[in-house]
């Protein structure tokens, strides 16, 4: 592959991913902000809010620490404008994604596979978000591109990435366990085990140093994560899905029509597993990972995002299927593939769940010194200080799990949504200071209508989504407190 060709591919990928930074203008999940930007903002500017995961010390600071370096540079240069705080970390993620896409091209040796990965709507939707899952997926692709598939290779670079992945997201060990076992078993040398040990200890030492420095006391976050999520099974409080959810719901959504290609590819690999040696190992890795995740009660699409490039690699291995079909059918498939990714890509990137970001922008532009905000929405349904960048008082409904095993525990958000007026009466009785701004979804207006009419006036309303989840609404509304008298 010529140097000029390599540069042109990388350049196009950088442009493609940089464009997605500005195309994707919607809210996906709270972790996009609350496990990255909000943490980095507090690290840099010494004000903000940390969720219970950080007070319980189960999260690694490495990813927020990297973002905080960008924030500190902006702060040092006195150009820490909010727009830069929002977009610079996403630009950083877009460059990492572009490089990982390029490494996928080097690994797959297939323009078609690269095209499939680049066009995939869910990867486009997530790839430049400041989600730890997006960061993990990019690093996973880079590591796979360096993985020594041939037995005579002794490339240990991938292990450094795997070590980093484990320290920032311990669940990445699920994906890499079968691959590392394969790597060790095909070498059978004591030196390999020594390298695994030394690299693992080095990565754990570095991550422990960074986390202990940021937390202010000694902590090994992978161990704390294991205790909280495995022993105590805290994650189930965030929703439970059936055991086959990943196979029947998540994979069809992530892969689209490639899901049917996957089915035929699995059958082909099963019949000719000796011929498809690499693909067989990857297929075992994927199904092992999904099997483990399926045993966990809480499930989300983004949890298996790192498997997406692997499945695309498997589906388009050597392009056997494409060579056997006619030119007309190939064009029809290409058209259907583009349309099936374009429609959800445009909808979810530009329309679905945009209200929370619009509301924060409106508040940022209308906040004055001494103002405060009350969010009567599902917890963490908006970003906060990373998008306000003003040290104002805020209050939102909490949703911490039952960490202390309190009898008959009901989180604050559940209490509000069960009886909004009762919650208002208990928290804002006569004489209690009312916040300057109040943010709420339209479906709860009527339930606290008398409180709103007496104390507030509507000043901003923005569309959020067509098909709201429970306790959300079609519109998000901002109210401002009436002037006294």
DRENDO-1510 file (C-alpha; in Angstrom, 1 decimal, always signed):
<recs>
REC; n; res; u; v; w
REC; 1; UNK; +0.0; +0.0; +0.0 .
REC; 2; UNK; +1.6; +3.3; -1.2 .
REC; 3; UNK; +2.3; +6.1; +1.3 .
REC; 4; UNK; +0.1; +8.5; -0.8 .
REC; 5; UNK; -2.8; +6.1; -0.7 .
REC; 6; UNK; -2.5; +5.7; +3.0 .
REC; 7; UNK; -2.4; +9.4; +3.6 .
REC; 8; UNK; -5.5; +10.0; +1.4 .
REC; 9; UNK; -7.5; +7.3; +3.2 .
REC; 10; UNK; -6.5; +8.7; +6.6 .
REC; 11; UNK; -7.2; +12.3; +5.5 .
REC; 12; UNK; -10.7; +11.3; +4.3 .
REC; 13; UNK; -11.5; +9.5; +7.5 .
REC; 14; UNK; -10.4; +12.5; +9.6 .
REC; 15; UNK; -12.7; +14.8; +7.5 .
REC; 16; UNK; -15.6; +12.3; +7.8 .
REC; 17; UNK; -15.3; +12.0; +11.6 .
REC; 18; UNK; -14.7; +15.8; +12.1 .
REC; 19; UNK; -18.0; +16.4; +10.2 .
REC; 20; UNK; -19.9; +14.1; +12.5 .
REC; 21; UNK; -18.8; +16.2; +15.5 .
REC; 22; UNK; -21.1; +19.0; +14.2 .
REC; 23; UNK; -23.7; +16.8; +12.5 .
REC; 24; UNK; -24.5; +14.8; +15.7 .
REC; 25; UNK; -26.4; +17.4; +17.8 .
REC; 26; UNK; -28.5; +15.2; +20.2 .
REC; 27; UNK; -28.4; +13.6; +23.6 .
REC; 28; UNK; -27.8; +9.9; +23.8 .
REC; 29; UNK; -27.2; +8.7; +27.4 .
REC; 30; UNK; -26.2; +10.4; +30.6 .
REC; 31; UNK; -22.7; +8.8; +30.7 .
REC; 32; UNK; -21.7; +10.8; +27.7 .
REC; 33; UNK; -21.5; +13.8; +30.0 .
REC; 34; UNK; -21.6; +12.6; +33.6 .
REC; 35; UNK; -18.8; +10.1; +33.3 .
REC; 36; UNK; -16.5; +12.3; +31.3 .
REC; 37; UNK; -17.1; +16.0; +30.7 .
REC; 38; UNK; -18.7; +16.8; +34.1 .
REC; 39; UNK; -15.8; +15.0; +35.9 .
REC; 40; UNK; -13.2; +16.8; +33.8 .
REC; 41; UNK; -14.9; +20.1; +34.4 .
REC; 42; UNK; -14.8; +19.6; +38.2 .
REC; 43; UNK; -11.1; +18.5; +38.0 .
REC; 44; UNK; -10.2; +21.6; +36.1 .
REC; 45; UNK; -12.4; +24.4; +37.5 .
REC; 46; UNK; -13.0; +23.0; +41.0 .
REC; 47; UNK; -16.8; +23.2; +40.8 .
REC; 48; UNK; -19.5; +20.9; +39.5 .
REC; 49; UNK; -21.2; +17.7; +40.6 .
REC; 50; UNK; -19.9; +14.1; +40.7 .
REC; 51; UNK; -22.4; +11.2; +40.6 .
REC; 52; UNK; -22.4; +8.4; +43.1 .
REC; 53; UNK; -20.0; +6.3; +41.0 .
REC; 54; UNK; -17.3; +8.8; +41.7 .
REC; 55; UNK; -18.0; +9.1; +45.4 .
REC; 56; UNK; -17.9; +5.3; +45.6 .
REC; 57; UNK; -14.6; +5.4; +43.6 .
REC; 58; UNK; -15.6; +2.7; +41.1 .
REC; 59; UNK; -14.7; +4.8; +38.0 .
REC; 60; UNK; -11.3; +5.4; +36.6 .
REC; 61; UNK; -10.2; +9.0; +36.1 .
REC; 62; UNK; -8.0; +8.3; +33.1 .
REC; 63; UNK; -10.5; +9.3; +30.4 .
REC; 64; UNK; -11.8; +12.4; +32.2 .
REC; 65; UNK; -8.1; +13.2; +33.1 .
REC; 66; UNK; -7.3; +13.3; +29.4 .
REC; 67; UNK; -10.2; +15.7; +28.8 .
REC; 68; UNK; -9.1; +17.8; +31.7 .
REC; 69; UNK; -5.7; +18.3; +30.0 .
REC; 70; UNK; -7.6; +19.9; +27.1 .
REC; 71; UNK; -9.6; +22.0; +29.6 .
REC; 72; UNK; -6.5; +23.1; +31.4 .
REC; 73; UNK; -4.9; +24.3; +28.2 .
REC; 74; UNK; -8.0; +26.3; +27.4 .
REC; 75; UNK; -8.0; +27.7; +30.9 .
REC; 76; UNK; -4.3; +28.6; +30.8 .
REC; 77; UNK; -4.8; +30.5; +27.5 .
REC; 78; UNK; -7.9; +32.2; +28.9 .
REC; 79; UNK; -10.1; +30.9; +26.1 .
REC; 80; UNK; -12.2; +28.5; +28.1 .
REC; 81; UNK; -15.3; +29.5; +26.3 .
REC; 82; UNK; -18.2; +27.0; +26.8 .
REC; 83; UNK; -18.4; +26.2; +23.1 .
REC; 84; UNK; -14.8; +25.0; +23.2 .
REC; 85; UNK; -15.4; +23.0; +26.3 .
REC; 86; UNK; -18.2; +21.2; +24.6 .
REC; 87; UNK; -16.6; +20.6; +21.2 .
REC; 88; UNK; -12.9; +20.2; +21.8 .
REC; 89; UNK; -13.2; +16.8; +23.6 .
REC; 90; UNK; -15.4; +15.6; +20.8 .
REC; 91; UNK; -12.9; +16.7; +18.2 .
REC; 92; UNK; -10.2; +14.8; +20.2 .
REC; 93; UNK; -12.5; +11.7; +20.1 .
REC; 94; UNK; -13.2; +12.2; +16.4 .
REC; 95; UNK; -9.4; +12.1; +15.6 .
REC; 96; UNK; -9.0; +9.0; +17.7 .
REC; 97; UNK; -12.0; +7.4; +15.9 .
REC; 98; UNK; -10.6; +8.4; +12.5 .
REC; 99; UNK; -7.3; +6.7; +13.3 .
REC; 100; UNK; -9.0; +3.6; +14.6 .
REC; 101; UNK; -11.0; +3.5; +11.3 .
REC; 102; UNK; -7.8; +3.7; +9.4 .
REC; 103; UNK; -6.3; +0.8; +11.5 .
REC; 104; UNK; -9.4; -1.2; +10.8 .
REC; 105; UNK; -8.6; -0.7; +7.1 .
REC; 106; UNK; -5.1; -1.8; +7.6 .
REC; 107; UNK; -6.3; -4.9; +9.5 .
REC; 108; UNK; -9.2; -5.9; +7.2 .
REC; 109; UNK; -7.4; -5.0; +4.0 .
REC; 110; UNK; -10.8; -4.2; +2.6 .
REC; 111; UNK; -12.2; -0.9; +1.3 .
REC; 112; UNK; -15.7; -2.5; +1.5 .
REC; 113; UNK; -15.4; -3.4; +5.2 .
REC; 114; UNK; -14.1; +0.2; +5.9 .
REC; 115; UNK; -17.1; +1.6; +4.0 .
REC; 116; UNK; -19.5; -0.6; +6.0 .
REC; 117; UNK; -17.9; +0.6; +9.3 .
REC; 118; UNK; -17.9; +4.2; +8.3 .
REC; 119; UNK; -21.5; +4.3; +7.1 .
REC; 120; UNK; -22.9; +2.3; +10.0 .
REC; 121; UNK; -25.4; +4.6; +11.6 .
REC; 122; UNK; -24.8; +3.7; +15.2 .
REC; 123; UNK; -21.0; +4.0; +15.1 .
REC; 124; UNK; -21.5; +7.3; +13.3 .
REC; 125; UNK; -23.9; +8.3; +16.1 .
REC; 126; UNK; -21.6; +7.3; +18.9 .
REC; 127; UNK; -18.1; +7.6; +17.5 .
REC; 128; UNK; -17.5; +11.2; +18.4 .
REC; 129; UNK; -19.4; +11.3; +21.6 .
REC; 130; UNK; -17.4; +11.5; +24.9 .
REC; 131; UNK; -18.7; +8.1; +25.9 .
REC; 132; UNK; -16.2; +5.7; +27.5 .
REC; 133; UNK; -17.7; +3.1; +25.2 .
REC; 134; UNK; -16.7; +5.1; +22.1 .
REC; 135; UNK; -13.2; +5.5; +23.6 .
REC; 136; UNK; -13.1; +1.8; +24.3 .
REC; 137; UNK; -14.3; +0.8; +20.8 .
REC; 138; UNK; -11.6; +2.9; +19.1 .
REC; 139; UNK; -8.8; +1.4; +21.3 .
REC; 140; UNK; -10.2; -2.1; +20.7 .
REC; 141; UNK; -10.0; -1.6; +16.9 .
REC; 142; UNK; -6.4; -0.3; +17.2 .
REC; 143; UNK; -5.4; -3.2; +19.5 .
REC; 144; UNK; -7.0; -5.8; +17.1 .
REC; 145; UNK; -5.1; -4.3; +14.2 .
REC; 146; UNK; -1.9; -5.0; +16.1 .
REC; 147; UNK; -2.9; -8.4; +17.4 .
REC; 148; UNK; -0.3; -11.1; +16.2 .
REC; 149; UNK; -2.5; -13.6; +14.4 .
REC; 150; UNK; +0.4; -15.4; +12.9 .
REC; 151; UNK; +2.2; -17.7; +15.4 .
REC; 152; UNK; +5.7; -16.4; +14.6 .
REC; 153; UNK; +4.8; -12.8; +15.4 .
REC; 154; UNK; +5.8; -11.4; +18.8 .
REC; 155; UNK; +4.1; -8.1; +18.8 .
REC; 156; UNK; +3.2; -7.0; +22.3 .
REC; 157; UNK; +2.0; -3.5; +21.5 .
REC; 158; UNK; -1.7; -4.7; +21.6 .
REC; 159; UNK; -1.1; -5.7; +25.2 .
REC; 160; UNK; -0.4; -2.2; +26.3 .
REC; 161; UNK; -3.8; -1.1; +24.9 .
REC; 162; UNK; -5.5; -4.1; +26.5 .
REC; 163; UNK; -3.9; -3.2; +29.8 .
REC; 164; UNK; -5.1; +0.4; +29.5 .
REC; 165; UNK; -8.6; -0.7; +28.5 .
REC; 166; UNK; -8.9; -3.0; +31.6 .
REC; 167; UNK; -7.9; -0.2; +33.9 .
REC; 168; UNK; -10.4; +2.3; +32.5 .
REC; 169; UNK; -13.2; -0.2; +31.9 .
REC; 170; UNK; -12.7; -3.6; +33.6 .
REC; 171; UNK; -15.5; -5.2; +31.5 .
REC; 172; UNK; -13.2; -5.0; +28.5 .
REC; 173; UNK; -11.5; -8.1; +30.0 .
REC; 174; UNK; -14.6; -10.1; +28.8 .
REC; 175; UNK; -13.8; -9.4; +25.2 .
REC; 176; UNK; -10.0; -9.9; +25.5 .
REC; 177; UNK; -10.0; -13.0; +27.6 .
REC; 178; UNK; -10.5; -15.5; +24.7 .
REC; 179; UNK; -8.1; -13.6; +22.5 .
REC; 180; UNK; -5.4; -13.5; +25.1 .
REC; 181; UNK; -5.9; -17.2; +25.9 .
REC; 182; UNK; -5.5; -18.0; +22.2 .
REC; 183; UNK; -2.4; -15.8; +22.1 .
REC; 184; UNK; -0.7; -17.6; +25.0 .
REC; 185; UNK; -1.7; -21.1; +23.9 .
REC; 186; UNK; -0.3; -20.7; +20.4 .
REC; 187; UNK; +3.0; -19.6; +21.7 .
REC; 188; UNK; +3.6; -21.7; +24.8 .
REC; 189; UNK; +6.6; -19.7; +26.0 .
REC; 190; UNK; +7.3; -18.6; +29.5 .
REC; 191; UNK; +8.5; -15.2; +28.1 .
REC; 192; UNK; +4.9; -14.5; +27.0 .
REC; 193; UNK; +3.5; -14.9; +30.5 .
REC; 194; UNK; +6.3; -12.7; +31.8 .
REC; 195; UNK; +5.4; -10.0; +29.3 .
REC; 196; UNK; +1.7; -10.2; +30.2 .
REC; 197; UNK; +2.6; -9.9; +33.9 .
REC; 198; UNK; +5.0; -6.9; +33.4 .
REC; 199; UNK; +2.7; -5.0; +31.1 .
REC; 200; UNK; -0.3; -5.7; +33.3 .
REC; 201; UNK; +1.5; -4.5; +36.4 .
REC; 202; UNK; +2.8; -1.4; +34.7 .
REC; 203; UNK; -0.7; -0.4; +33.4 .
REC; 204; UNK; -2.3; -1.1; +36.8 .
REC; 205; UNK; +0.4; +1.0; +38.6 .
REC; 206; UNK; +0.0; +4.0; +36.2 .
REC; 207; UNK; -3.8; +3.9; +36.5 .
REC; 208; UNK; -3.6; +3.5; +40.3 .
REC; 209; UNK; -1.3; +6.5; +40.5 .
REC; 210; UNK; -3.6; +8.7; +38.3 .
REC; 211; UNK; -6.8; +7.6; +40.2 .
REC; 212; UNK; -5.3; +8.0; +43.6 .
REC; 213; UNK; -4.0; +11.4; +42.7 .
REC; 214; UNK; -7.4; +12.5; +41.4 .
REC; 215; UNK; -9.4; +10.9; +44.2 .
REC; 216; UNK; -7.1; +12.2; +46.8 .
REC; 217; UNK; -6.4; +8.8; +48.4 .
REC; 218; UNK; -5.2; +5.4; +47.4 .
REC; 219; UNK; -7.6; +3.4; +45.4 .
REC; 220; UNK; -7.6; +0.5; +42.9 .
REC; 221; UNK; -10.7; +1.3; +40.8 .
REC; 222; UNK; -11.0; -2.1; +39.0 .
REC; 223; UNK; -11.3; -3.8; +42.4 .
REC; 224; UNK; -13.8; -1.2; +43.6 .
REC; 225; UNK; -15.8; -1.7; +40.3 .
REC; 226; UNK; -15.8; -5.5; +40.7 .
REC; 227; UNK; -17.1; -5.3; +44.3 .
REC; 228; UNK; -19.9; -2.9; +43.5 .
REC; 229; UNK; -21.1; -4.3; +40.2 .
REC; 230; UNK; -20.4; -8.0; +40.6 .
REC; 231; UNK; -20.8; -8.7; +44.3 .
REC; 232; UNK; -23.6; -6.2; +44.9 .
REC; 233; UNK; -25.1; -6.3; +41.4 .
REC; 234; UNK; -25.9; -2.6; +41.6 .
REC; 235; UNK; -26.4; -2.2; +37.8 .
REC; 236; UNK; -29.8; -4.0; +37.8 .
REC; 237; UNK; -31.4; -0.9; +39.4 .
REC; 238; UNK; -31.0; +0.9; +36.0 .
REC; 239; UNK; -33.2; -1.5; +34.2 .
REC; 240; UNK; -33.5; -5.2; +33.4 .
REC; 241; UNK; -33.9; -6.9; +30.0 .
REC; 242; UNK; -34.5; -10.6; +29.0 .
REC; 243; UNK; -31.6; -13.0; +28.4 .
REC; 244; UNK; -31.9; -12.9; +24.6 .
REC; 245; UNK; -32.1; -9.1; +24.3 .
REC; 246; UNK; -28.6; -8.7; +22.7 .
REC; 247; UNK; -29.3; -11.3; +20.0 .
REC; 248; UNK; -32.9; -10.3; +19.2 .
REC; 249; UNK; -32.8; -6.5; +19.8 .
REC; 250; UNK; -29.3; -5.0; +20.1 .
REC; 251; UNK; -27.5; -6.8; +17.2 .
REC; 252; UNK; -30.3; -6.1; +14.6 .
REC; 253; UNK; -30.3; -2.4; +15.6 .
REC; 254; UNK; -26.5; -2.1; +15.5 .
REC; 255; UNK; -25.9; -4.1; +12.3 .
REC; 256; UNK; -29.0; -3.3; +10.3 .
REC; 257; UNK; -29.3; -5.4; +7.2 .
REC; 258; UNK; -25.7; -6.7; +7.9 .
REC; 259; UNK; -27.5; -8.8; +10.6 .
REC; 260; UNK; -28.6; -11.2; +7.8 .
REC; 261; UNK; -25.1; -11.2; +6.4 .
REC; 262; UNK; -23.9; -12.2; +9.8 .
REC; 263; UNK; -26.2; -15.2; +9.9 .
REC; 264; UNK; -24.8; -16.5; +6.6 .
REC; 265; UNK; -21.3; -15.7; +7.7 .
REC; 266; UNK; -21.6; -17.7; +10.9 .
REC; 267; UNK; -22.9; -20.7; +8.9 .
REC; 268; UNK; -20.0; -20.4; +6.4 .
REC; 269; UNK; -17.4; -20.1; +9.2 .
REC; 270; UNK; -19.0; -23.1; +11.0 .
REC; 271; UNK; -18.7; -25.2; +7.9 .
REC; 272; UNK; -15.1; -24.1; +7.0 .
REC; 273; UNK; -13.6; -23.1; +10.3 .
REC; 274; UNK; -10.1; -24.3; +9.3 .
REC; 275; UNK; -10.1; -22.0; +6.3 .
REC; 276; UNK; -11.4; -19.1; +8.4 .
REC; 277; UNK; -9.1; -19.4; +11.3 .
REC; 278; UNK; -9.0; -15.7; +12.4 .
REC; 279; UNK; -12.7; -15.3; +11.8 .
REC; 280; UNK; -13.4; -18.4; +14.0 .
REC; 281; UNK; -11.5; -17.0; +16.9 .
REC; 282; UNK; -13.3; -13.7; +16.6 .
REC; 283; UNK; -16.7; -15.3; +16.3 .
REC; 284; UNK; -16.0; -17.3; +19.5 .
REC; 285; UNK; -14.9; -14.0; +21.2 .
REC; 286; UNK; -18.1; -12.3; +20.1 .
REC; 287; UNK; -20.5; -15.0; +21.3 .
REC; 288; UNK; -18.6; -15.5; +24.5 .
REC; 289; UNK; -18.8; -11.7; +25.2 .
REC; 290; UNK; -22.6; -11.6; +24.4 .
REC; 291; UNK; -23.2; -14.7; +26.5 .
REC; 292; UNK; -21.5; -13.1; +29.5 .
REC; 293; UNK; -23.3; -9.8; +29.0 .
REC; 294; UNK; -26.6; -11.6; +28.6 .
REC; 295; UNK; -26.2; -13.1; +32.1 .
REC; 296; UNK; -26.1; -9.5; +33.5 .
REC; 297; UNK; -29.6; -8.1; +34.1 .
REC; 298; UNK; -28.9; -4.5; +33.0 .
REC; 299; UNK; -28.3; -4.3; +29.2 .
REC; 300; UNK; -27.6; -1.4; +26.8 .
REC; 301; UNK; -26.8; -1.1; +23.1 .
REC; 302; UNK; -23.5; +0.7; +23.8 .
REC; 303; UNK; -22.2; -2.1; +26.0 .
REC; 304; UNK; -21.5; -4.3; +22.9 .
REC; 305; UNK; -20.4; -1.4; +20.7 .
REC; 306; UNK; -16.7; -2.7; +20.8 .
REC; 307; UNK; -18.0; -5.9; +19.1 .
REC; 308; UNK; -19.5; -3.9; +16.1 .
REC; 309; UNK; -16.2; -3.6; +14.1 .
REC; 310; UNK; -15.5; -7.3; +14.8 .
REC; 311; UNK; -18.9; -8.4; +13.5 .
REC; 312; UNK; -18.3; -6.2; +10.4 .
REC; 313; UNK; -14.9; -7.8; +9.9 .
REC; 314; UNK; -16.5; -11.3; +10.1 .
REC; 315; UNK; -19.5; -10.4; +7.9 .
REC; 316; UNK; -17.3; -9.1; +5.1 .
REC; 317; UNK; -14.4; -11.5; +5.4 .
REC; 318; UNK; -12.8; -12.0; +2.0 .
REC; 319; UNK; -16.0; -10.7; +0.4 .
REC; 320; UNK; -17.1; -14.2; -0.7 .
REC; 321; UNK; -20.8; -13.3; -0.8 .
REC; 322; UNK; -20.3; -10.2; -2.9 .
REC; 323; UNK; -18.3; -12.0; -5.5 .
REC; 324; UNK; -21.1; -14.5; -6.1 .
REC; 325; UNK; -24.0; -12.1; -6.7 .
REC; 326; UNK; -24.7; -10.1; -9.9 .
REC; 327; UNK; -23.9; -6.5; -10.4 .
REC; 328; UNK; -27.6; -5.5; -10.2 .
REC; 329; UNK; -28.1; -7.3; -6.9 .
REC; 330; UNK; -24.9; -5.7; -5.6 .
REC; 331; UNK; -26.1; -2.2; -6.4 .
REC; 332; UNK; -29.5; -3.0; -4.9 .
REC; 333; UNK; -27.9; -4.1; -1.7 .
REC; 334; UNK; -25.6; -1.1; -1.7 .
REC; 335; UNK; -28.6; +1.3; -2.1 .
REC; 336; UNK; -30.6; -0.5; +0.6 .
REC; 337; UNK; -27.7; -0.5; +2.9 .
REC; 338; UNK; -27.1; +3.3; +2.5 .
REC; 339; UNK; -30.7; +4.2; +3.0 .
REC; 340; UNK; -31.2; +1.9; +6.0 .
REC; 341; UNK; -28.3; +3.6; +7.7 .
REC; 342; UNK; -29.0; +7.2; +6.4 .
REC; 343; UNK; -32.6; +7.3; +7.8 .
REC; 344; UNK; -31.8; +6.4; +11.4 .
REC; 345; UNK; -28.5; +8.3; +11.3 .
REC; 346; UNK; -30.2; +11.5; +10.3 .
REC; 347; UNK; -33.1; +11.1; +12.7 .
REC; 348; UNK; -31.1; +10.2; +15.8 .
REC; 349; UNK; -28.2; +12.6; +15.1 .
REC; 350; UNK; -30.4; +15.7; +14.3 .
REC; 351; UNK; -33.8; +15.2; +15.8 .
REC; 352; UNK; -34.2; +12.6; +18.6 .
REC; 353; UNK; -33.5; +13.9; +22.1 .
REC; 354; UNK; -32.2; +17.3; +21.2 .
REC; 355; UNK; -34.3; +19.2; +23.7 .
REC; 356; UNK; -32.0; +18.8; +26.7 .
REC; 357; UNK; -29.0; +20.3; +24.8 .
REC; 358; UNK; -31.2; +23.2; +23.5 .
REC; 359; UNK; -32.5; +23.9; +27.0 .
REC; 360; UNK; -28.9; +24.0; +28.4 .
REC; 361; UNK; -27.9; +26.4; +25.7 .
REC; 362; UNK; -30.9; +28.6; +26.4 .
REC; 363; UNK; -30.1; +28.6; +30.2 .
REC; 364; UNK; -26.4; +29.4; +29.6 .
REC; 365; UNK; -27.3; +32.4; +27.6 .
REC; 366; UNK; -29.9; +33.7; +30.1 .
REC; 367; UNK; -28.3; +33.0; +33.5 .
REC; 368; UNK; -27.3; +35.9; +35.7 .
REC; 369; UNK; -25.3; +36.1; +38.9 .
REC; 370; UNK; -27.2; +34.6; +41.7 .
REC; 371; UNK; -29.6; +32.6; +39.6 .
REC; 372; UNK; -30.3; +29.0; +40.4 .
REC; 373; UNK; -31.9; +26.1; +38.5 .
REC; 374; UNK; -34.2; +23.2; +39.5 .
REC; 375; UNK; -34.4; +20.2; +37.1 .
REC; 376; UNK; -37.6; +18.2; +37.6 .
REC; 377; UNK; -36.6; +15.6; +35.0 .
REC; 378; UNK; -35.3; +12.0; +35.1 .
REC; 379; UNK; -31.9; +12.3; +36.7 .
REC; 380; UNK; -29.0; +13.2; +34.5 .
REC; 381; UNK; -31.2; +13.7; +31.5 .
REC; 382; UNK; -29.2; +16.8; +30.6 .
REC; 383; UNK; -25.6; +17.8; +30.9 .
REC; 384; UNK; -24.8; +20.4; +33.5 .
REC; 385; UNK; -21.7; +22.5; +34.4 .
REC; 386; UNK; -19.8; +21.3; +31.3 .
REC; 387; UNK; -22.4; +23.0; +29.2 .
REC; 388; UNK; -23.2; +25.9; +31.5 .
REC; 389; UNK; -19.7; +26.7; +32.7 .
REC; 390; UNK; -21.1; +29.1; +35.3 .
REC; 391; UNK; -20.8; +28.4; +39.0 .
REC; 392; UNK; -24.5; +28.6; +39.8 .
REC; 393; UNK; -26.6; +26.6; +42.3 .
REC; 394; UNK; -28.4; +23.7; +40.7 .
REC; 395; UNK; -30.7; +20.9; +42.0 .
REC; 396; UNK; -31.9; +17.8; +40.2 .
REC; 397; UNK; -33.7; +14.7; +41.1 .
REC; 398; UNK; -31.3; +12.1; +42.5 .
REC; 399; UNK; -31.4; +8.4; +41.5 .
REC; 400; UNK; -28.6; +6.8; +43.5 .
REC; 401; UNK; -29.0; +3.0; +44.0 .
REC; 402; UNK; -29.7; +1.6; +47.5 .
REC; 403; UNK; -26.0; +1.7; +48.6 .
REC; 404; UNK; -26.7; +1.4; +52.3 .
REC; 405; UNK; -29.4; -1.3; +52.0 .
REC; 406; UNK; -32.0; +0.9; +53.5 .
REC; 407; UNK; -35.3; -0.8; +54.1 .
REC; 408; UNK; -38.1; +0.2; +51.6 .
REC; 409; UNK; -35.7; +2.5; +49.8 .
REC; 410; UNK; -37.2; +4.7; +47.1 .
REC; 411; UNK; -34.9; +7.0; +45.2 .
REC; 412; UNK; -35.8; +10.7; +44.9 .
REC; 413; UNK; -36.7; +10.6; +41.2 .
REC; 414; UNK; -39.1; +7.8; +41.8 .
REC; 415; UNK; -40.7; +9.7; +44.6 .
REC; 416; UNK; -41.3; +12.7; +42.4 .
REC; 417; UNK; -42.7; +10.8; +39.4 .
REC; 418; UNK; -45.0; +8.8; +41.7 .
REC; 419; UNK; -46.6; +12.0; +43.0 .
REC; 420; UNK; -45.2; +15.2; +41.7 .
REC; 421; UNK; -47.4; +17.6; +43.7 .
REC; 422; UNK; -46.7; +15.8; +46.9 .
REC; 423; UNK; -42.9; +16.1; +46.3 .
REC; 424; UNK; -43.4; +19.8; +45.5 .
REC; 425; UNK; -45.4; +20.3; +48.8 .
REC; 426; UNK; -42.7; +18.5; +50.8 .
REC; 427; UNK; -39.7; +20.3; +49.3 .
REC; 428; UNK; -41.0; +23.8; +48.5 .
REC; 429; UNK; -43.4; +24.7; +51.3 .
REC; 430; UNK; -44.3; +28.4; +52.1 .
REC; 431; UNK; -41.2; +30.4; +52.9 .
REC; 432; UNK; -38.7; +28.1; +51.1 .
REC; 433; UNK; -36.6; +29.8; +48.4 .
REC; 434; UNK; -37.8; +29.0; +44.9 .
REC; 435; UNK; -35.2; +28.5; +42.2 .
REC; 436; UNK; -35.0; +31.1; +39.5 .
REC; 437; UNK; -35.4; +28.6; +36.7 .
REC; 438; UNK; -37.3; +25.4; +36.5 .
REC; 439; UNK; -36.9; +22.7; +33.8 .
REC; 440; UNK; -39.5; +20.1; +33.2 .
REC; 441; UNK; -40.9; +17.8; +30.5 .
REC; 442; UNK; -44.4; +18.8; +29.1 .
REC; 443; UNK; -46.1; +15.6; +30.3 .
REC; 444; UNK; -45.8; +16.7; +34.0 .
REC; 445; UNK; -47.0; +20.2; +33.6 .
REC; 446; UNK; -50.6; +19.4; +34.5 .
REC; 447; UNK; -49.6; +17.5; +37.6 .
REC; 448; UNK; -48.0; +20.6; +39.2 .
REC; 449; UNK; -50.1; +23.2; +37.3 .
REC; 450; UNK; -51.2; +25.2; +40.3 .
REC; 451; UNK; -47.6; +25.5; +41.6 .
REC; 452; UNK; -46.4; +26.6; +38.2 .
REC; 453; UNK; -49.2; +29.1; +37.6 .
REC; 454; UNK; -48.6; +30.7; +41.0 .
REC; 455; UNK; -44.9; +31.0; +40.9 .
REC; 456; UNK; -43.5; +30.7; +37.4 .
REC; 457; UNK; -44.0; +31.7; +33.7 .
REC; 458; UNK; -43.0; +29.7; +30.7 .
REC; 459; UNK; -40.2; +31.3; +28.8 .
REC; 460; UNK; -38.8; +28.5; +26.5 .
REC; 461; UNK; -40.1; +25.4; +25.0 .
REC; 462; UNK; -38.2; +23.0; +22.7 .
REC; 463; UNK; -39.0; +19.7; +21.0 .
REC; 464; UNK; -37.2; +16.7; +22.4 .
REC; 465; UNK; -38.5; +13.4; +20.9 .
REC; 466; UNK; -41.4; +11.8; +19.2 .
REC; 467; UNK; -41.5; +8.6; +21.2 .
REC; 468; UNK; -40.5; +9.5; +24.8 .
REC; 469; UNK; -39.5; +6.9; +27.4 .
REC; 470; UNK; -41.2; +6.6; +30.7 .
REC; 471; UNK; -41.1; +9.9; +32.7 .
REC; 472; UNK; -39.9; +11.9; +29.6 .
REC; 473; UNK; -42.0; +14.0; +27.3 .
REC; 474; UNK; -42.2; +15.3; +23.7 .
REC; 475; UNK; -41.1; +18.8; +24.8 .
REC; 476; UNK; -38.8; +20.2; +27.4 .
REC; 477; UNK; -39.9; +23.5; +29.0 .
REC; 478; UNK; -38.0; +26.1; +30.9 .
REC; 479; UNK; -39.9; +28.3; +33.4 .
REC; 480; UNK; -38.7; +31.4; +35.1 .
REC; 481; UNK; -39.8; +32.6; +38.6 .
REC; 482; UNK; -42.2; +35.5; +38.6 .
REC; 483; UNK; -41.0; +38.8; +40.0 .
REC; 484; UNK; -42.1; +39.4; +43.6 .
REC; 485; UNK; -45.3; +41.3; +43.7 .
</recs>
